[in-house]
């Protein structure tokens, strides 16, 4: 996650020619969602599971992980589009 954050900042500061900063900022917003979701939802649920198996905690963790999965998938799509545009140029 740290490497992903670093590369997000690198893309913002280096902004490849022909790539709208709008897409880069969306990518950074997705990283923010992932980090916030991880530290404020996923980590506490994992800690709760350390006390013992809780079907409610497992169900919540799956839901929380779907949010992260969707955000990472959208970010991957943006990065794929950026890579395609750079290769095409």
For each residue, the residues with C-beta under 8 A, 3 or more apart:
1: 4 5 34 35 38
2: 5 6
3: 6 7
4: 1 7 8 31 34
5: 1 2 8 9 31 35
6: 2 3 9 10
7: 3 4 10 11
8: 4 5 11 12 24 27 28 31
9: 5 6 12 13 28
10: 6 7 13 14
11: 7 8 14 15 16 24 27 82
12: 8 9 15 21 24 25 28
13: 9 10
14: 10 11
15: 11 12 19 21 24
16: 11 19 82 85 86
17: 89
18: 85 86 89
19: 15 16 23 24 82 85 86
20: 23 24
21: 12 15 24 25
22: 25 26
23: 19 20 26 27 78 81 82
24: 8 11 12 15 19 20 21 27 28
25: 12 21 22 28 29
26: 22 23 29 30 78
27: 8 11 23 24 30 31 75 78 79
28: 8 9 12 24 25 31 32
29: 25 26 32 33
30: 26 27 33 34 71 72 74 75 78
31: 4 5 8 27 28 34 35 75
32: 28 29 35 36
33: 29 30 36 37 67 71
34: 1 4 30 31 37 38 68 71 72 75
35: 1 5 31 32 38 39
36: 32 33 39 40
37: 33 34 40 41 42 64 67 68 71
38: 1 34 35 41 42 43 68
39: 35 36 42 43
40: 36 37 43 44
41: 37 38 44 45 60 64 67
42: 37 38 39 45 46 61 64 65 68
43: 38 39 40 46 47
44: 40 41 47 48
45: 41 42 48 49 57 60 61 64
46: 42 43 49 50 61
47: 43 44 50 51
48: 44 45 51 54 57
49: 45 46 52 53 54 57 58 61
50: 46 47
51: 47 48 54
52: 49
53: 49 58
54: 48 49 51 57 58
55: 58 59
56: 59 60
57: 45 48 49 54 60 61
58: 49 53 54 55 61 62
59: 55 56 62 63
60: 41 45 56 57 63 64
61: 42 45 46 49 57 58 64 65
62: 58 59 65 66
63: 59 60 66 67
64: 37 41 42 45 60 61 67 68
65: 42 61 62 68 69
66: 62 63 69 70
67: 33 37 41 63 64 70 71
68: 34 37 38 42 64 65 71 72
69: 65 66 72 73
70: 66 67 73 74
71: 30 33 34 37 67 68 74 75
72: 30 34 68 69 75 76
73: 69 70 76 77
74: 30 70 71 77 78
75: 27 30 31 34 71 72 78 79
76: 72 73 79 80
77: 73 74 80 81
78: 23 26 27 30 74 75 81 82
79: 27 75 76 82 83
80: 76 77 83 84
81: 23 77 78 84 85
82: 11 16 19 23 78 79 85 86
83: 79 80 86 87
84: 80 81 87 88
85: 16 18 19 81 82 88 89
86: 16 18 19 82 83 89
87: 83 84
88: 84 85
89: 17 18 85 86
